[in-house]
Amino acid sequence: MQRYIKAYRLEQPLGRARIINNWSEIVGAMIANNTDELNIVNRKLYVKLKSSIVRHELMMIKTPLIERLNEVAGVKVIDDIIFQ
């Protein structure tokens, strides 16, 4: 299976899907409930939030969050996060 994934270069798309599908487990229920939308474009995760307070909290943990997201993805998928 791993050879198939590598042969068809599916690591990045599968990693992106893991991040989006596991967002609530990664950030917790409170932040997930305040998230309107997630998009990954050009290795940047765009997070649309309902609360400016949550946005500020996430900005403070941006670097460790990027590391955690890439860990869950299993491959480096995210270089930056844009909180909106």
C-alpha positions in Angstrom: 0.0 0.0 0.0 2.8 2.4 0.9 4.5 1.8 -2.5 1.2 2.6 -4.2 0.8 5.8 -2.3 4.4 6.9 -3.1 4.2 5.8 -6.7 1.1 7.9 -7.3 2.3 10.8 -5.0 -0.6 10.6 -2.7 1.3 11.5 0.5 0.4 15.2 0.4 -3.3 14.8 -0.5 -3.7 12.1 2.2 -1.9 14.3 4.7 -4.1 17.2 4.0 -7.2 15.0 4.4 -5.9 13.7 7.7 -5.5 17.2 9.0 -9.0 18.3 7.9 -10.7 15.1 9.2 -8.9 15.2 12.5 -9.1 19.0 13.2 -11.4 18.5 16.3 -9.0 15.9 17.9 -6.0 18.1 17.1 -7.2 21.4 18.5 -10.0 20.3 20.9 -13.8 20.7 20.9 -13.9 24.4 21.9 -11.7 25.5 19.1 -13.3 23.1 16.6 -16.7 24.5 17.5 -15.4 28.0 16.8 -14.0 27.0 13.4 -16.1 27.9 10.3 -13.9 26.7 7.5 -10.5 25.0 6.8 -8.7 25.1 3.5 -5.2 24.1 2.6 -3.7 26.0 -0.4 0.0 26.1 -1.3 1.1 24.5 2.0 -0.8 27.2 4.0 -3.7 26.3 6.2 -6.4 28.9 6.2 -8.6 28.7 9.3 -11.8 30.8 9.4 -12.8 31.4 12.9 -16.0 32.7 14.6 -14.1 34.3 17.5 -11.3 36.8 17.7 -10.4 35.5 21.1 -9.9 32.0 19.7 -7.9 33.5 16.8 -5.6 35.3 19.3 -5.1 32.1 21.3 -4.2 30.1 18.2 -1.7 32.8 17.0 0.1 32.3 20.3 0.6 28.6 19.7 1.1 28.8 15.9 4.5 27.1 15.7 3.7 24.1 17.9 0.4 23.7 16.1 2.1 23.5 12.7 4.4 20.8 14.1 1.4 18.9 15.5 -0.5 19.2 12.2 2.4 17.8 10.2 2.8 15.0 12.8 -0.8 14.0 12.3 -0.5 14.2 8.5 2.5 11.9 8.6 4.3 14.2 6.1 5.2 17.9 6.0 2.0 19.4 4.6 1.7 22.8 6.4 4.3 25.6 6.3 2.1 28.4 7.7 -1.3 29.0 9.1 -3.5 32.0 8.3 -6.1 32.7 10.9 -9.1 34.7 9.5 
